[in-house]
């Protein structure tokens, strides 16, 4: 505690009831530095299995446009195979030229992430930015499946 001498009291000391916050600020700054250094080190690489999802099913549009990337890296729009060279023109024909149409992208489980990104870049180059990834819907443990 800090003490100060009163001018009119002579030898009596008076207690000061003020809180010294300087040590508190010093400790907080040290903790901030520790967390800033430790936070990037706390990230861990984990395996990601994208095809399964427990998310609630979103309502399907009247006429969804499915783009499928098969195991052999061939593309299919709906049920028809599409060569990559004419992909943009066929997709425009399927959607009526509406670039705001959501494209549902399905990929085989063994397809690599790089190949999937190539197809997404192909969609972006064609002007389609609304892309939804399709996966298998699974029921979380402890929940009963809902009747449809």
HUHU-V480412 format. One record per residue. N is the residue number from 1. RES is the residue in one letter. SS is DSSP state (helix for helix, strand for strand, loop for the rest). D_LAST is the distance of its C-alpha to the last C-alpha in Angstrom with 2 decimals. Layout:
# HUHU-V480412
N,RES,SS,D_LAST ; N,RES,SS,D_LAST
This chain:
# HUHU-V480412
1,X,loop,71.81 ; 2,X,loop,73.99 ; 3,X,strand,77.26 ; 4,X,strand,79.56 ; 5,X,strand,83.07 ; 6,X,loop,83.90 ; 7,X,loop,86.91 ; 8,X,loop,88.43 ; 9,X,loop,87.72 ; 10,X,loop,89.83 ; 11,X,loop,88.61 ; 12,X,loop,85.45 ; 13,X,strand,82.11 ; 14,X,strand,79.06 ; 15,X,strand,75.50 ; 16,X,loop,73.09 ; 17,X,loop,69.61 ; 18,X,loop,67.89 ; 19,X,loop,65.09 ; 20,X,loop,65.78 ; 21,X,loop,62.47 ; 22,X,helix,63.86 ; 23,X,helix,62.99 ; 24,X,helix,59.45 ; 25,X,helix,59.03 ; 26,X,helix,60.47 ; 27,X,helix,58.02 ; 28,X,helix,55.03 ; 29,X,helix,56.21 ; 30,X,helix,56.59 ; 31,X,helix,53.06 ; 32,X,helix,51.74 ; 33,X,helix,53.53 ; 34,X,helix,52.23 ; 35,X,helix,48.59 ; 36,X,helix,49.12 ; 37,X,helix,50.49 ; 38,X,helix,48.02 ; 39,X,helix,44.74 ; 40,X,helix,44.87 ; 41,X,helix,45.75 ; 42,X,loop,42.69 ; 43,X,loop,40.23 ; 44,X,loop,39.18 ; 45,X,loop,37.96 ; 46,X,loop,34.72 ; 47,X,loop,32.73 ; 48,X,loop,29.55 ; 49,X,loop,26.62 ; 50,X,loop,24.64 ; 51,X,loop,22.08 ; 52,X,strand,19.79 ; 53,X,strand,18.22 ; 54,X,loop,16.49 ; 55,X,loop,16.23 ; 56,X,loop,13.29 ; 57,X,loop,11.74 ; 58,X,loop,13.75 ; 59,X,loop,12.83 ; 60,X,loop,13.93 ; 61,X,loop,17.02 ; 62,X,loop,17.53 ; 63,X,loop,19.65 ; 64,X,loop,19.42 ; 65,X,strand,22.56 ; 66,X,strand,22.21 ; 67,X,strand,25.42 ; 68,X,strand,25.59 ; 69,X,strand,28.48 ; 70,X,loop,28.98 ; 71,X,loop,30.89 ; 72,X,loop,34.07 ; 73,X,loop,33.73 ; 74,X,loop,33.21 ; 75,X,strand,30.99 ; 76,X,strand,28.47 ; 77,X,strand,27.19 ; 78,X,loop,24.08 ; 79,X,loop,25.18 ; 80,X,strand,28.88 ; 81,X,strand,31.37 ; 82,X,strand,33.27 ; 83,X,loop,36.67 ; 84,X,helix,37.23 ; 85,X,helix,40.32 ; 86,X,helix,38.49 ; 87,X,helix,35.23 ; 88,X,helix,35.88 ; 89,X,helix,36.84 ; 90,X,helix,33.87 ; 91,X,helix,31.45 ; 92,X,helix,33.31 ; 93,X,helix,33.02 ; 94,X,helix,29.23 ; 95,X,helix,28.71 ; 96,X,loop,31.52 ; 97,X,loop,33.57 ; 98,X,loop,31.27 ; 99,X,loop,31.84 ; 100,X,loop,29.30 ; 101,X,loop,26.37 ; 102,X,loop,24.12 ; 103,X,strand,24.46 ; 104,X,strand,21.77 ; 105,X,strand,23.97 ; 106,X,strand,22.97 ; 107,X,strand,25.67 ; 108,X,loop,26.30 ; 109,X,loop,26.72 ; 110,X,loop,30.43 ; 111,X,loop,31.25 ; 112,X,loop,33.68 ; 113,X,helix,33.28 ; 114,X,helix,36.30 ; 115,X,helix,34.88 ; 116,X,helix,31.64 ; 117,X,helix,33.90 ; 118,X,helix,35.91 ; 119,X,helix,32.92 ; 120,X,helix,32.04 ; 121,X,helix,35.73 ; 122,X,helix,35.59 ; 123,X,helix,32.76 ; 124,X,helix,34.81 ; 125,X,helix,37.93 ; 126,X,loop,36.16 ; 127,X,loop,35.35 ; 128,X,loop,31.61 ; 129,X,loop,31.12 ; 130,X,loop,27.42 ; 131,X,strand,25.96 ; 132,X,strand,22.63 ; 133,X,strand,22.46 ; 134,X,loop,19.41 ; 135,X,loop,18.68 ; 136,X,strand,16.48 ; 137,X,strand,13.91 ; 138,X,loop,14.83 ; 139,X,loop,14.00 ; 140,X,loop,17.19 ; 141,X,loop,19.28 ; 142,X,loop,18.85 ; 143,X,loop,15.22 ; 144,X,loop,12.55 ; 145,X,loop,9.34 ; 146,X,loop,6.39 ; 147,X,loop,3.78 ; 148,X,loop,0.00
